[in-house]
Amino acid sequence: MTRISRPPAQLYSLLLVTSAALLATACATTPKANPIAQYQCDMGTQLSVEFNHKFVPIVRGGRGGTHRMEKRLTGATVTLPDATVLELPSQTVTSGFKVTNGQYTLWGKGDNATWAVGRKAIEQCTRMPTL
């Protein structure tokens, strides 16, 4: 009679730990859809804004410290009423957001934003509720 040998229990433990780690990594890196906001401005301009984010690892306290993922704004894709699409990189601000390419600028906080095109009049905009 032929005897079939079984792998050691350590192999099963290693396989289980490796599988769990791969599953956790896959879940942590699953990209989430960027939020899209509709803004209505006081001079009639309507903007569709997709806020582009990336997740960056943050480590506090050095080795063995606290690890977490933090969402950072990298820019916005703004679609104008005439279907013009603008890619506006983010700028550093202390609170809220600001995206600009030098000619087009959108900045704000919460549901309020300001839209500026070159030297034209600045428009005050309000985020419309999502349906």
N, C-alpha and C positions, 0 to 999 in steps of 0.2 A: 504494500500500500504506500502511495506517495503522500508525503506529509507536506502541507502548504504552510509556509512560514508567514507570520503576520508581522507587519511593521511595528516597531516599538511604540509605546504610548507617547513617548516624547515627540515623535513625528506627527501624531495627531494633534498634540498641543501646539506645536509650531505651525501647522497648517491652519488651525483655528485662529490663532493670534494674527497670522499674516492676512487671512481673509478678512478679519474684523478691521484691521488697519487699512486695507485697501478699500473696503466699503466706506469707512469713515472719511478717508481722503476723497473719494469720489463724491460723497455728499457735500463736503466742505467746499469743493471747487466747482460745483454746479453753477453756471452763470445764471443770474436772475435778470429778468427784463428790466431795461432802464425805464424809469417813470416818464410818462409823457404828460405835459400840462398844456392846457389851452389858456391863453391870455387875451383879454379884451382890453384895448387901450382907449384912452379918452378922445383920441382924434380919429377913431374908427379902425385902426389897425388891429388885425387879429393875428396872433402868433401861435404856432404849434411848436412846443419846445420839448425835445427829448434830452433829458439830463443824462449825460454819459458818466458812469461811475466805474471805478475799479476797486477791488478789495485788496488791501495791503496788510501784510502781517505786522503787528505791533508787539514788541517785546519790552516789558518794563521790569526793571530790577536785575538786569543782566542774566547770567546763567541760572537757569531754574526759576526765573521770574515768571511773571504773568504773561501769557501769550493770548492774543485775540486777533480777530480780523476787523479792520476798520474800513468803512466805505469812504472813498474820496472822490470828489467831483473832478473829472478830467477835462470837461468841456460840455458843450451843448450843441445839438443839431437843431437849428431854428428854421422852420418852414414858413415863408411869407404867403400872403393871400394869392400872389401871382405864381405860386409853386416854386419860387426861388428857394434853394436850400443853402443855408449858411452853416459852416462848421466854425464854431467860436470856441477857442481854448479858454480854460478857466484862469482866473487871476486870483491871487491871494488876497483875502479880505478877513477881517476879524470876526465878522458875523454875517450870515446870509450867504449870497453867492454873487459872483460877477464873472461874466463871460464876454470876451471882446476879441475882435481881430483888428482893432484900430479904427475901423470905419463904422462897424455895427457894434453896439454895446447893449447888453441886457444885464441889469443888476437888481437885486432885491432881497427880500426876506419874507418868509411866510407866504401869504397870498398876494402880496403887493410887489410890483416890480416897476422899473423905469426902463424905457426903450429909447435909444438914441441912434440916429443915423447921421454920421458926419456932423455938420454944423446946423442941421435942421432942428426945429423945435423938439424938445424932449417930451415924450408922452408918458403919462402915468397909466399903468396897466394893473388889472386885477385878474387873478387866476379864477377861471370858471370852474364850477363844480363838475366832477366827473359823473357820468351817467352810469 
